[in-house]
Amino acid sequence: MTQVLFPPEEIEALRSEVAATDGDQLTIPTVVQTVDLVRSAAPLFRQAQLICHPDGTAVAGLGAAWSAAAAGGDRFAGLQAKIDMAGLPAGVPILSGFSYHPDGPRSEDWEGFPSAAALLPQVTLVDTGNERRLILTRVPGLDHSDLIELLSDLEPPGPALPFDPGDHSVESHPPTADWRTEVEEALGAIAQGDLT
């Protein structure tokens, strides 16, 4: 018998929620861990995030029920305005990220990433340390049932691969010598009272 990630009673709870409501969100308690959900389901979605906070809270997000991006010096205000105008459901974390540069990342490694972005995942798992809850947010035009079927077929992830340090190189941006020079100049200006 194939093992499944979500216990059958949780899948049934989701199906019961669909039958009882026509809402855009379904929420149930879960025993599934955030990292297991991401490891099992990430290949099935265009986007997958796992965010761990210093307070121990972890949020896994898969897919996008809604997303927005903004650029320029006022990118945060622009993104907040888009979030406010979207009328998003309450209680689901909106995942966001940003570049340190107002017009977006400047290196090839980050090509394709916007200056600032936010998204509401289709599948969100929030682990506060005291409870875990699974939240499904319907994508306009799609039915919750398809997403529930996808989740019902997920298998637990295999064991984590052992760490392989491989053959990597590390490059400092800016170069370490330039950074040290800039810090020394700033410290000198502070010491002389010239830095405001």
Salt bridges, closest charged atoms under 4 A:
GLU12 OE2 - ARG15 NH1 2.85
ASP24 OD1 - ARG138 NH2 3.31
ASP127 OD2 - ARG132 NE 3.03
GLU149 OE2 - ARG15 NH2 2.60
GLU171 OE2 - HIS173 NE2 3.54
